């Protein structure tokens, strides 16, 4: 059954920017691992989802569709208003890159965790731990 433009608009408006299921999954994982963090610091470029001030590290949890990941979910483009969605996702990717560069300039190390990685990769806990310990600073 094909949905109407109004229905599609309602669905897209309902998508949250924070406290998403993938973000909550990463937050629970970090907390179980014993790490403490801050959320969505507005004073940092890109307003990272998780901020580990002690380690000078940030984590972004990106939705594959919204941030243009190269997986099956990220490669989808809605059939209606294609030009709008292509432009929107392209702008999101550009903004993400600018934020990552600005964070590096400020001395912060960033990690992007993709929505699909949480579903597919059982080893993300180890990768996450390696990222947090990469500087040689241990908790």
N, C-alpha and C positions, 0 to 999 in steps of 0.2 A: 504494500500500500504506500503510495507516494504521499509525502506530507506537504502541506501547504506552506507558502512563504511565511505566513504568520506563525505557524507551528515551528518551523525551522528557526525563526528569529527568537521565539520564546525559549527554545532549547539552548541556543547559543548564549543568550543573555543569562541563563541560569548557571553557566560555567563559572566556578569560583576562581579567584586569583590566588587565594591563600587557603591553607588548611585543606588541601585536596587529599584524596586517598593516598596517592604516591608520596606526597610530602609527609603525611602522618606516618606512613610506613618507615620512611627514613628517620624521622624523629624518634620513633619508638626504638629502632635499631640503635641509634647513637646513644640513647638513654640507657638501654640495656647493656651496652658496652661500657658504660660508666662515664661517658662524655657529657659535659654540660655545655649548653650553647644558648645563644640569643636568637630571636626570630626577627626576620624582616627589618633589619636595621636600615632605616631611611637615610642615614648619613653616609652609607656606602653606595658606590655605583651599582645600579641594577637591583638594589634592595634584596640582597641574598636571602634565600629561604632559611638557611641555618648559618650562624656565625659563631666561630670558635675563637674568641678574642685572644685567649692565651696562646694559641698556636698561630695566630694571624692567618687563619684559613676560613674559607667560606664554601658553602655548598648550595648549588642551584638544583632544584628538582624540576626538570622540564617535561611538560606534556609533549609527546611526539608530534601531534597535529599542530599545536600552537607555535612550536618553535622549529618546525621543519626538519625533524630528524630524518635520516635516510632509511628508516625502516618502513614496513608496509603501512603502518598507521600514519606515519609522518608524510608519506608520499601521496596520501589521498587528498584530492581537491574536490570540494563539493561541486555538484553538477550545476547548481544555480549560482549565479553571480561569481563565476570563476575568476574573473579579472580582479575583483575586490579581494578575494581570499588569497590569491597568489601575491598580490601587493602587500596585504597585511602580514602574511607569514614572512615575506622577504624583509619587511621593516622590522619584524620581531628578531629575525636572525642578525640583522645589522646592529640593532640595539644591544643584543646579547654580546656581540663581538666587541662593541665599544665599551660596554661595562667590564668585560673580562680584561681588556687592555688597560683600562683606568685602574682596576683593582691591582693588577701587576705593578703598575707605576707607583701605586701607594704602598707596595710591599706586601700585598695580600696574595695568597695562593688560592686558586679556585678550582672546584671540581663540579662538573655537570653530571648529574645522574638522570638518565632518561627513563621515562615511564615504562617503556618496554623492557629495560634492563632489570627492573624490579620483578617483573613477571617471569623472565626467562633465565636469569643467571643466579644460581644458588650461591655462587662465590662472591657476591657483592659485599658481604660483610668483611672479607679479607681485604678486598680492594679498598674499601672505605677505611679500614684500619691502617693500611699502608699509606694512604694519602695523609691521614692525620699525623702519622709518626714520621713522615718523610723528612722533616727538617731535623730529625734527631732529638727533638724535644719529646720527652715522654711524660705522661700524666703523673 
